[in-house]
Amino acid sequence: MAQNISSNIQTPQVDDRPLWDAIFAVYGYPALFLAHRLKLFSLLAHGPLTLAEISDSLKINQRPAEAILTAATALGFLTLQEKRYSLTAVAREYLLEESPSYFGYLWDLVIDNYQACSYSSIEKAILTNSPQIYGGGDIYKSHEEQIELLHRFTAGMHSMSMASALYWPTVLDLSMHKVMLDIGGSSGAHSIGAALKLPNLQALILDFPQVCEVAQEYIAQYHLQDRIKTVDCNIWIDGWPSADLHFFSSVYHDWPPEKGHFLTCKSYESLEPGGRIVIHEMLYNDEKTGPYASAAFSMMMMSWTEGKQYSGKELSSMLQEVGFKDIQIHKALGYNSIVTGVKP
């Protein structure tokens, strides 16, 4: 509708970049997924290439090749020197399949389920307060029933976890602990990381039987079968084995607070005296004004699960309410943190 605008209109006091950034994110970031699926990063693992060489190798025209390359360069995954594109350190660390920290399987999981981050899907998730992945079905039931989905999901979880798994065990002095339960441990990435960093630690991965079968494959890749075992377990119903260290990574954010409280109580009851709980998550700040990564992850959970991201204060309160003492929050790798407490 036409408006009467005063001739005295003032120049805006702030610029419009945040508005453009929202639009540019929609178009810019998928360039990385395209580069990944076109195998651009593995192509450049062999050495720097020109635009023309990349275009020929990928069998796409130079205009779209340049658009993808420029976006990947602007986002820090490539460099351009003397008209040749090269991988940056972050691309070599996380986007080459031979790297132990390879992140590509998580990107594959997102690409394969890209409808979940469409506007219409997110809108429906918000308006109905229900996940939309797999047509709105139960994500874990779907995986349990369909083995191919399970393998792809578990590969994605391993992909997002391995780098963090090698870091968080160094944040605390865990040398006195003997047995770790990796609860809802999926591929076992965090058990693998803990075992590699803590030579006296044994680990038990608790998950559904089909998930445990996949986890055993990952354990064998690291030759850790003698120190890491899997336990077929419904973590909500079955009892937990004896241990002095309980570990949860990206488990609490799958569930609403009442289920998080249930897991916290069960952990406290199951732990040996002096045992420790470690919760590994991307945390909101206490005011819940950010950070942006945690806010975006919470939006992702709207589409995938019935959970959300939590603040360190919220998780600390859960631990305190059931009796945990010496509750601490520590920065971990990247956007991740750990919240930890000890059973007296």
N, C-alpha and C positions, 0 to 999 in steps of 0.2 A: 504494500500500500504506500502510495506517495506520502511523504511527510513534508511539513513546512520547516525548512532548515534556515536558521538565522544566518545572516551574512557575517555575523561576528563569530562564526565557528572557529574554535581554536585547534591548533595542531595537537595531535595526541601527545600525552606526556610520557608514554612508554611506547616502544616499537612493537610490531606485530610478530616477531620471530617465534614466540611460543605457540602461536596459532598455526604458523607454517610448519613448525616442528612436528605437530600432531599429524598433519597430512603427510609430511615427508617420511615419517616413520612407517606409515602404511605402505608406501611405495619403495622406500629406500632399503629397508631391512630384508624384504624378500629377495633382493639382489644377491644376498649372501647364500640363501637357500638355493637359488638358481645356480650360483657358482659352484656350490657343493654338489648338486645333482649332476651338473655338467662335468664334474671332476676337474675343475680348474685348479684347485689347490694341489692335487696329486700331479697334475701336469707341470706345475711350476716347481715341484719338489726336485725336478731334474736340472733346474737352472733358470735364469732370467730369460724372458721372451718378449718380443715386441707385440704390439697390437695385432699386426698382420699375421704373425706366427700363431698367436693364440686363436685368432679368428679362424684360421685354416684348420688348426688342430681340433677345435671344438665344433667345426662345421656350422658356424653361424656367421652372419654378416658383421661387418666391422661396427656399424652403428649400435646394434644391441650389445656387442662385445665391449665396446667402449663404455656404454652406460653401466654395465655390470662391473667392469674393472674400476671405473671411477668411484662407484659407490663402495666397493670393497676396499679401495685405497683410502677414501675419506674416512671409513670406519676403522681403519688401523690394521687391516688384515694383509694389505699389500703395500709395497713401496714402488715408486717409479723413478728410475734414474737412467739418464741417457737413453730415454725412450724404451726402456725395458722394465717389465714388471717382475717383482720378486716377492717371495713370501716374507712376512715379518715374523718375529720370534713367536708371537701368539698363534699365528697360523701354523707354524711348524710344530708347536707344542700340542695344539688341540685339533688340528684339521687334517692331519696325515694319519691314515689308518694304522700305520705301524707304530704310532706313538702310544705308550701306555695310558696317556691322558686323553686319548681320542674322544672328541665331543660329537662327532658326526652322527652317531646312532641316535642321539637325542634329537638332533635336527631332523633326521629321517622320521622319527616318531611324530614330531610336530608337523612335518610336511604331509605325512600320511593321514593325519587327522586335522588338516588345515581348516576344515569346515567349523571346527570347534572355536576358532578365533575370528570367525566372520562376524560382522555386525549383528546379523539376525540371530545367530546362535548365542552370542553374548547377551543380547537384549532379552532373549527368552530365558537364559539362565538367571538374569537379574530379576525379571518379572515373576518368574515361577520359583525362584530360590532352589533350583535343582540343576544338577549337572546335565550336560547335553552330549557328552562324548558317547560314541557307540549308540546314537539314537536315544540317549537318555537312560540307557540301561546301567546296571551296576558294573562299574569298571572292573572290580576284582572278580565278580562272578563271571563276567565276560572272559577274562583272562583264564580263569580256572577251567572254563568249558572249551576254549578255543586255543589250542596249543600254539598256533602260528602267531596269534596276537600276543600270547604270553612271551614268546621268544623275542618279539620285536620290542615289547614294552620293557622287558628285563634288560635287553641290550641298551635301550635308552636310559634306564636308571643307572646302569653301570657307566655309561658314557658321561653322565652328569656328575658322577660320584667319585671317580677314581682319583682325580687330582686332589680333591678335598680330603679323601681317605688317607692320603699320604701326609697330610698337614695336621689335622686336628690332634692326632696322638702325640704331637710334639708340644702342644700348648700347655698340657698339664703333666705333672709327674705321676705317671701311671705304673711305675716300675714295680710297685708292691702288689698289683692285681694279677691274678692267676687265670681266671676264666671270665670271658666276656660273652654275654648274650647279645647278639645282633638281632633285635626284635623287629620283625617285618623286614628282614635284611636283604631281600630281593637277590641280586646277583652275588652278594657277599663282598662287594667292593670295599666296604668299610672294615670288614673282618680281615680282608687281605691287607689293606693298608696298615691296620693295627698290628697284625702279625709281623709284617715286614719291619715296622718301627720298634716293636716291643718283643724281643726274642724269647722272653719267658712266658708270653701270653698264649693261652689256648682260646679258641673262639667257637661258639655254637651259633649257627644261623637258624632262626626260627621263622618259618614261612610255610605256605601251602606246599603239599607234596610235589606238584608240578614245578613250582618255582625252585624248590630244593634241587630237583634234577638239573635244572639249568645252572644253578649256582655251583654245583659240583664240577661242571665243565670249566667254569672260570677258576675255581680253586685249583684244578689240575694244571691249568696253564701256568700257574705260579709255583707249582710243585709244593703245595702247602697242605696236602691231604692228611699228613700226620698231625697237623696242628689246628685245622679248621674242619669241623664236621657240620652237617646239616641235620635239623630236627624237624620232621613233619609236624606242623603245629598250627592250629587255629588259635591265634594269640588271645582271642576274646573268651574262648571256652576252655581250652586245655590248660593244664598246669605248666609252669615254666621250670626248667631244670635249675639246679643250684648254681649260683655264680656270685662273684663279688664285683662285677662291673656290668651294668646294663646300658646299652647304646641304642638310641633311636635317631635315625636320620630321615628327614622329610616324611615322618610318620604322623606327628601331631598335626601338621597342616592339612592332612587328609580328612580330619574329623572335627566336629563341633566341640565346644568346651567340655560338655558332659562326658564325652568319650575320651577326651584327653585326660580328664580327671580320673576316669576308670583305669586307664593305663598307668597313670601315676600311682594310684593306690595299689594296683597289682604289682608294680615294680617294687614299691616300698615293702609290701608283704613278702615278696619273693626273695629280695636281696638278703644276703648275709649281713649281720651287724658289721659296720665299718665299710659296707659296700657303697659304691658310687653309681649314680645315674648321670648319663650324659645325653643331652638333647641337642641335636645338630639341625639348625634351621636358618633360613633367612628371616631376620627379625625386623618388625616395625620398631621405630623409636617409641619411647614410652608415651609421647604425646599423640602418636599415630598421625603425624604430619608427613611421614615418609619413612625410609627413603623410597625413591621411585621404584627401584627394583623389587622391593618387598610388596609395594602396592600393586605392581603389575603381576607379580607371582600370585597374589591373592585373587586377582581377576582371572588368572589361569585356573586357579582352584575352583572358581565359580563354574567353569565349564567342565572340569574334570572330576571333581569330588564334591563332598558335602562340607568340606573344611574351609580353612582360611589361614592366612599368616597371623602369627601372634607377636606381641611385643615381649622383650625380655622380662619386663615387669609382670606380665600375665603368666608366663611360664614359671617364673620364680615364685609367684603366689601359689600356683598349683603345687609346686614342690613343698613349699612351706606349710600349706594346709594339711598335708598328709604326714608331716613329721620330719622331712629332710632338713638337715642343718648345713651350715657353711656353704650357703648357696652363692654361686659366683657366675658371672657372665664374662666370656672371653671372646675376643675376635678370632675368627678362623680364616680360612682362605677366601679371598674374593668377597662376595656379599654375605658369606656365611658367618655364623657365630655359634658358640655352644653355651648352653645353660646347664649347670652341673650342681649337684648337691650330694651329701653323704648321709647314709642312714646311721644314726647313733648306735 
